[in-house]
Amino acid sequence: MNKISTYVMMGLALFYFSSCHQHKESNVIITEKPKPKTPVRTQSMNSYSQSRKVNWVGEMYTIESKRQVDKSLPEVNVDENTRYYDNCVSVKILRKDGSVFFQKDFHKTDFSNCIDEDTNEHGTLLGVVFAGVKGNALIFAASVGSPDATSDEYIPVVVKISHDGSLSITRDSQMDTSNTSDAPEDEEGE
């Protein structure tokens, strides 16, 4: 029995010494490496075109406007994860015989005097569309703002082309579009 009790005593001593031994704590924290962000592809707005015939100062004119992406322009960072190409809008006014009365490619820079710095930095040219006739001028509604389809952030601008071909661009101060009494007329008048 002496051998058995010796083994038991050695086992108990080993158990005692191993349980009294302090485990060294580690300050090492194991985490996953951050995954590199995949570059976001630059987005673009859909192209559109509009063509309308209008009676203006006693003559028939055809007004064409076309928006398309212009990849030669600087890209616009809408936010830290979203980039868009800017747009160009071509406006052409044709006489009854098909000759060109007016033609211009509009870019966001054409509206720089009407927009703030934030819109200039984070917005695109959204569009220039024919709105109507007012006196001897053709009125176009233009807008510069967020290209995100879910956003309603934009600055409205009025583009006025007079019968002599002169062009004026002003910020639209009349935001209420439901009041039709001040809306441009589709016929010559006023």
Secondary structure, 3 states (H helix, E strand, C coil): CHHHHHHHHHHHHHHHHHHHCCCCCCCCCCCCCCCCCCCCCCECCCCEEEEEEEEECCEEEEEEEEEEECCCCCCEEEECCEEECCEEEEEEEECCCCCEEEEEEECHHHHCCCCCHHHHHHCEEEEEEEEEEECCEEEEEEEEECCCCCCCCEEEEEEEEECCCCEEEEECCCCCCCCHHHCCECCCCC
